Each structure stands twice: as C-alpha cells, then as structure tokens.
Amino acid sequence: MVAVEDYVARIEGTCGEEKDVIVIFKYDKKDEAIAKILKKAEVKKSISSIIFELAYNNVSFRLYGTGKAIFRSLKDKNELQKILGDLLL
Amino acid sequence: MLNPYRIREDFPILKRKINNYPLIYFDNAATSQKPKQVIEAIKNFYENHNANVHRAVHTLSQEASELYEKAHEEVAKFINANGIEETIFVRGTTEAINLVAYAWGLYNLKKGDEVVVSLMEHHSNIVPWEILSKINGFNIKYTEINEDGTLNYEAFEGLISKRTKIVCVSHVSNFSGVINDVKRIAKAAHEHGALALVDGAQSVPHLPINVKDLGVDFLAFSGHKMLGPTGIGVLYGKQEILKEMEPFQGGGEMIREVIFNEKTRHCSITWNDLPWKFEAGTPNVCGGVGLMEAVKYLRRMGMEDVKAQECSLTEYALQRMRERENLAIYGPDDVSLKCGIIPFNVEGLSSHDVALFLDNYGIMVRSGFHCAQPLHEIFKLKSSARASFYIYNTREEIDRFIEVLKEIE
C-alpha cells in the first residue's frame, strides 16, 4: 500500500509572517512525485519546466524540479495531508 | 588582501554540486563551513586523544585536559581577554546569554530595575530577559531603531538611567549586518553603573575583537559561525564579575568539593575556579579542540584582512544588487557601517520562493525572520531573504547570484 510518507522526506513550516509550508520529496521518488502532481494539479505557469505555478482545490503552490514544493495559505496540517494524498496516491 | 580561491581549497564542502550546479554558500550568518584543518583536528582528537577531562591520572585524560585548556587559552588570546578565567565554554551564544541571565540576572535584577535591550536583537538576546522579567519583575526597555536599520544612539543612551542594571545589544545585527558602536554603549552603561552584555555571534567571526578596548562586561559568541564545530561557544566575562556570580548549572566539574554535614544533613559545596565553575558536567572537549583550530585558522588569515575581504565583497554585492530595480535591499547604504550580511526581497515573491529558486541553482540563502521578528515588524516585512558572506566567497559567486536573480524577474 503506497502512502504519502513514501514520497515525502520532510515537511517544514517556514519562518515569517506568511505561514507557508515547504514539502521536500524523497530524492529517489521526486521525479515520480512531480509527474503525479503535474497530472492532477492545474498548471498556471511553468518556467523552463523547472518551476511550476500550480493550483489544486483552490490551494496555490509552487513545485520545483529539485523536488520541493511551497504551499500557501493552508488551514492546517490536515489540509496539507489531504492535498498530498489526493495528488500523490 | 586574502585570496578566496586559495582559501576555498581548505573547504571540502565547497567542491560539492547541488542540483548539478556548483555550491554557492551564502548562508554564513546562520553557520559557516569548516576548513579541513578543523575537520582533521576533530578526527585526530577522537582517533588519538579522546578521554574525559580533569581529575584523572591517566595519559589520555591528561592529553585531553591539556588540549581543552589550550583551547581556552587560544580563544582568550583571540579576543584579548585576560586569560582562561574569563573564557567560559558553552554550547553557543544562546547558552552564553542564558548563563548571564540566570547566573547574574536572577540574583541581581529585582522589581524597579531596568534592562535596556535594542530592538535589533536576535531572539536569543530578547527571550531570556523576557522570561526572567516574569520571575523577577524588572522592566525591559527596548530602544528604537533608525529607518536605515542603524541604532538610534541618542534614544538608546536616553533610556539608560540609574535604574538600569544591564544593557544588552548585538555587536552586529544578524538581519542587516549593521555594526553597533558597542564601545560607546558600554561606556554609557558604565556611567550609570550598569553592565554591558554584547551578542558577538555576528562580529567575532568577522571583525578584529579586543574586549579590553571595547570595555564590555560580557561577550557571547558561537564557534560554528567562525569555522568551528556546532555545540561550542564562548562567554567572555570580566573576571571580577564572574567571581561574584553564582553558578549557572550544578554538577561535576564546576565544584571543588562537596562535603556532607552530619549535623545539618546538607552538603556544603565549594565552587571550582574560573572558568570551570560555569562548565558543569563533561564538557564538549572535542568542540573546544575544533574551535581552537578555527581560531588558529582565522588568526593566520588576520582578522583585519578578514574584515577587509568581506567589506569589499559586500560593497560589490550591494553595487550589483542595486542594479536590479525589483530588489528591495534593507539596511544602511554606507557599507562601512555594516558587515557581510544583505537582507533583501524580490518584488512580488515571498522570501521562501526566492530561497527555493536560488536553491534550484545551487545557491544557499536563508529566508524568513532570521530570529529577528521585532526588526521585521519595524521594517514592515513579512519576511526577508538574506545573503551573508565569508572569507571563501568570491565576486564570481556574486555575479552568478545576480544572474539567477535576473531569471526570477
């Protein structure tokens, strides 16, 4: 059974007034994670296939080719877990 | 002038690639990288000299004790302290400030007393005083900052009165890199009978430091920001003040004897000599050895040259960054007022986006509040990105940094 934890190495809350969350995907799973996310989320903008401005269920986030994503304005950890579950599983 | 290309050969990590790009490390205000001399000293200690220090007769313990004491001597020389009695090893700047708060402040600050703190402090020079004020009931007076991030000296000095018992200020702001005239502040504090505590976390690694010339009573700094390992730092304190202070923590190493009294059913305790009185428990011996090697490395460079090298790099970085119209740069324009720290934001992007974008190209900068949230509130910033330099950084790295910033635009 595949789980979100199979793809995610770390989740870091950012320091600053914006309560953003950085998701760092496991190095050996990042390409698979990026491919899955790009299939399901709406691509608003893409820069040289390195950075993707995405939206999913009214949540905007940026995905980096290095395997990191920054989510903005999330209500709580549960919302993040739900979005990651929807996108990755 | 120092040759950063020659220096880089001593830092193995700088050969790394991140995301297939050469590593550009601009997060030196958070921690510095380590030269092979420090790495080798740590390895050599564990391979050849590891033992617990003091009060053992065997050879290894004597070797470890000698190295650990020698480390205190080297650090004392580095800042021109009177000797190892004035050089207490701690975990880092935060612990050093907490040591002063609890070993001095707990016994000397009471209701009606005042502690003057600058608003440009790192949280580690704010939070201990706030916690202690809740216990002891003294007041904390925060001083205002000028629009360019420099200290308002007149306002600062105006807050110091006969009620002031200690003045707490950073030597260099970890947000803006502004260098404060701590000699002037210490003089003003002493004129009112107050002590001066200086957070030297961002100055000791980058500037020549002479505690006697500065006239400060306490100076706190971290080893890991000055090429040394993590988990080791220093509290300098004037011997006559340290002698009068109570210990910070109790345990082994910090006592001379513990004698049980049958009549009172209590132990009477005699404290150890300085600096051991403040170093309870088995110390970070290896950390001390690593710090000694870092200090030797910096002394070989020459701190005047370290300062000049960073000043030149900062000037160049500021000049290149000012070419970009959509960059907001904070802090004074005059580079002589600051060290190698440049806080900035890119219009329309969060600092974390900027840091992630730069990371994509192997460039490491920090983003967020940098543990200086009050200062961000003064500047009305949600957060900031921060580029900070050290002796191994080059103009070519800055050029590359600017190229990548252009891509963000």
Interface residues (C-beta under 8 A of the other chain):
Chain A: T14 C15 G16 E17 E18 D20 I22 I47 I50 I51 R62 Y64 G65 T66 K68 I70 R72
Chain B: N19 S350 S351 H352 D353 L356 F357 D359 N360 S367 G368 F369 H370 C371 H376 L381 K382 S383 E407
